[in-house]
Amino acid sequence: MKRAVRTRVAGAALLAATTTVTVLVAGGGTSVAAPARAAAYNHECGSGYAQVNEIPIPGRGAVYLAYNASTGKNCVVTKRNSTTGSPLWVGSWIQRNTELKSKQEQYGFFTSYSGPVHLDAKGKCVDWGGEIDGYVVARYKTNCGNLA
């Protein structure tokens, strides 16, 4: 079964997810393929960073926003649920809200995650997001200095 889900995030319509469920029939019983383990932030941004926000990409992984209170820097990492198999197109990006020149990004073919991408944005709102294999998610004007 495939289904597309559209969500609105701060006024921008985005394709949030497509989920595939596989059912295997063997002999007299039925088994369902185990879901991939969920991605989790594991301090990929480095020492001093704590996760402050997350955007799931159902069935694929998640995008994590982390913040370092001592440096005032934000960081984004996009992680796949699975680190096995072929590399997929994965990307991470962040910018100070509406400041296109501040944008930091990393895209490429990865087996586990894209990033970290860092940005000095102490006291500023950030726009951030990521992509896994063509499934794009983003948030705009978030984390507006409440940890600054």
C-alpha positions as CSV (number, residue, x, y, z in Angstrom):
1,M,0.0,0.0,0.0
2,K,1.4,3.4,-0.9
3,R,0.0,6.7,0.3
4,A,1.1,10.2,-0.2
5,V,0.6,12.7,2.7
6,R,0.6,16.4,2.2
7,T,1.2,18.7,5.2
8,R,1.3,22.4,5.6
9,V,4.3,23.7,7.4
10,A,4.4,27.5,8.0
11,G,2.4,28.1,4.8
12,A,4.4,25.9,2.5
13,A,2.8,22.7,1.1
14,L,5.2,19.9,1.1
15,L,5.2,16.2,0.2
16,A,5.8,14.7,3.6
17,A,5.9,11.0,3.0
18,T,5.2,7.9,1.0
19,T,5.0,4.7,3.1
20,T,5.3,1.2,1.7
21,V,4.1,-1.8,3.6
22,T,5.2,-5.3,2.6
23,V,3.3,-8.5,3.5
24,L,5.0,-11.8,3.0
25,V,3.1,-15.1,2.8
26,A,5.0,-18.2,3.7
27,G,3.4,-21.7,4.0
28,G,0.3,-21.6,6.1
29,G,1.1,-18.4,8.0
30,T,1.4,-14.8,7.3
31,S,4.3,-12.6,8.4
32,V,4.7,-8.9,8.1
33,A,8.1,-7.5,7.3
34,A,9.7,-5.8,10.3
35,P,9.7,-2.0,10.1
36,A,13.1,-0.4,9.7
37,R,14.6,0.9,12.9
38,A,13.7,4.6,13.5
39,A,16.5,7.1,13.0
40,A,17.7,8.8,16.2
41,Y,19.9,11.9,16.8
42,N,23.2,10.6,18.1
43,H,25.2,13.8,18.5
44,E,26.3,13.9,14.9
45,C,26.6,17.7,15.2
46,G,29.4,17.4,17.7
47,S,30.1,18.1,21.4
48,G,27.8,20.6,23.1
49,Y,24.9,20.2,20.7
50,A,21.5,19.1,22.0
51,Q,18.5,18.2,19.8
52,V,15.9,20.9,19.9
53,N,13.5,19.9,17.0
54,E,12.8,17.1,14.6
55,I,10.9,16.5,11.3
56,P,10.1,12.9,10.6
57,I,10.2,11.5,7.1
58,P,7.9,8.4,7.7
59,G,9.3,5.2,6.5
60,R,12.6,6.8,5.5
61,G,14.2,8.7,8.5
62,A,14.2,12.1,10.1
63,V,15.8,15.6,10.0
64,Y,17.2,16.9,13.3
65,L,17.9,20.4,14.4
66,A,20.4,20.8,17.2
67,Y,21.7,23.8,19.1
68,N,24.9,24.6,21.0
69,A,24.0,27.2,23.7
70,S,27.7,28.0,24.4
71,T,28.5,28.9,20.7
72,G,25.0,30.1,19.5
73,K,25.3,27.7,16.5
74,N,22.5,25.5,15.1
75,C,23.1,22.3,13.2
76,V,21.0,20.1,10.9
77,V,21.5,16.4,10.2
78,T,19.2,14.2,8.0
79,K,19.4,10.5,9.0
80,R,18.1,7.4,7.2
81,N,16.3,4.7,9.2
82,S,18.6,2.1,7.8
83,T,22.4,2.2,7.2
84,T,22.4,-0.9,5.0
85,G,21.8,-1.1,1.3
86,S,22.6,1.2,-1.5
87,P,23.4,4.9,-0.9
88,L,20.4,7.2,-1.4
89,W,20.2,10.9,-2.2
90,V,20.1,12.6,1.2
91,G,20.4,16.3,2.0
92,S,20.4,18.7,4.9
93,W,20.1,22.5,4.9
94,I,19.7,25.5,7.3
95,Q,19.5,29.3,6.9
96,R,18.6,32.3,9.0
97,N,14.9,33.0,8.3
98,T,14.6,34.6,4.8
99,E,18.4,35.2,4.6
100,L,19.2,33.2,1.5
101,K,22.9,34.2,1.6
102,S,23.2,32.5,5.0
103,K,22.2,29.0,3.7
104,Q,24.4,26.1,4.5
105,E,23.7,22.7,2.9
106,Q,25.0,19.3,2.1
107,Y,23.5,16.9,-0.5
108,G,24.9,13.7,-1.8
109,F,24.5,9.9,-1.9
110,F,24.8,8.5,1.6
111,T,24.1,5.2,3.4
112,S,23.4,6.7,6.8
113,Y,23.1,10.5,7.1
114,S,23.8,13.9,5.5
115,G,25.4,16.7,7.5
116,P,26.1,18.1,9.9
117,V,25.6,21.6,8.5
118,H,26.2,24.4,11.0
119,L,25.0,28.0,11.1
120,D,25.6,30.8,13.6
121,A,22.0,32.0,14.3
122,K,22.0,33.0,18.0
123,G,18.8,34.9,18.7
124,K,17.5,34.4,15.1
125,C,14.7,32.3,13.6
126,V,15.9,29.5,11.3
127,D,14.5,27.8,8.2
128,W,15.7,24.2,7.9
129,G,15.0,20.9,6.3
130,G,16.2,17.8,4.5
131,E,15.5,15.2,1.9
132,I,15.8,11.4,1.6
133,D,15.4,9.9,-1.8
134,G,13.2,12.6,-3.2
135,Y,11.0,13.0,-0.1
136,V,11.5,16.6,1.1
137,V,10.5,18.2,4.5
138,A,11.2,21.6,5.9
139,R,10.2,24.0,8.7
140,Y,10.3,27.8,8.4
141,K,10.8,30.5,11.0
142,T,11.3,28.1,14.0
143,N,13.4,28.0,17.1
144,C,13.5,31.8,17.2
145,G,16.2,32.5,19.8
146,N,14.3,31.0,22.7
147,L,17.5,29.2,23.6
148,A,19.8,32.2,22.9
